[in-house]
């Protein structure tokens, strides 16, 4: 819970290509409008927003006849969320109130548009978009997000 | 020099049903990168708001602009595939479209001080033949005219974004994408000659200036690195911010001094007596920083958190914003870098 009115914060970034250095051409950091009741709810909502954008981008790339390889890989740090959207045999008991979000993402996984992979929470660079970070980890992440790994950057003190 | 003959001196026939609007003046100073004056620019827009105030203007006025997501995705794709890029800028874009005859005739009158300064008769009315800056649907007329030219020459308007046009030659495999944002057009193509063709095509219909070394687009400068990657940055805006705003009282090398400053629950809603009466300076700086996030995703969360307090800000919140400016001052050579494709195949 990051805001005083109990809403949470969504953060994600999108890159093209597998090979480092990648450049994240879309970054988003936004307070969620809907109050989530559990951390899984937060993650599913963020995942859903990202999926919507990926659907748009793949349609766009299809239309300009430069299709991208599917599925698009999403790195997610919450294991419960991954299980919920990839394994359709899970019986949903505690997530009844956001079934629509789960099924919407699940459908895209089933159709082969996206695949959701686990990434360790510390290695998830999108973390800088959801939290205010003030330590060395901040620079490690933003250098990757801004694609500055090969470029020498200086700090004017 | 472009002459458009947008208005002609003409008195309306007696009994003719027409609308009268006044002209205004807009003066701007165009600066060079080093701060010296490049040129003084005068534009005579009309007061289109008078039309809106008088009656519900029944001509549709909506004009689309390219979405940021489309722009960034296509820019990244062009760099990724190593396509040739160019930017085109239409000169005096809104002045070339004919004002439709079906609409109620419009007459223009210069206000007395302006007419005297220009040395023309203040009583003379001018019939509006072509669109002028300030008319409510001038942008729409320009967009429609521009897209018609493109569609007639074989470009396809995209379903996803009304501002994206594609030209794909199935035989040669040449792909050309053009996306327009008001008078600015960004074109990328797999083949260099297509860019020239595009220039000829649009140049026949509109006066345009072309730049083949993509230096800047939409006020974001693009620097091409030796390895083919492109760095986006907004040096002018950063310079302006750095000069205008003082250092914060607390110092930190991060955009946010600490998570607690932004995050503490007690502080999130300020007490009423602590709220600054004039939140304008907070909003102004916040708006500028929001614009910087186009090329600086590293300050995104800090700006996003700061934006929650736009309605009830106080001095402490303002210091938080100054902290972001201080961070930009230290890291002014950072910029979002978009990379070309590496040897291994595969997209994600």
Interface residues (C-beta under 8 A of the other chain):
Chain A: X2 X3 X4 X5 X9 X11 X13 X15 X16 X17 X18 X19 X20 X21 X22 X23 X24 X25 X26 X27 X28 X29 X30 X31 X53 X56 X57 X59 X60 X61 X63 X64 X65 X66 X68 X69 X72 X73 X128 X129 X130 X131 X132 X133 X134 X135 X138 X142 X145 X146 X147 X148 X150 X151 X153 X154 X155 X156 X157
Chain B: X69 X70 X72 X73 X74 X75 X76 X77 X80 X81 X158 X159 X160 X161 X164 X166 X168 X175 X177 X225 X227 X229 X231 X252 X253 X254 X256 X257 X258 X259 X262 X263 X265 X268 X269 X296 X297 X298 X300 X301 X302 X304 X305 X308 X329 X330 X331 X332 X333 X334 X335 X336 X337 X338 X339 X341 X342 X343 X344 X346 X347 X348
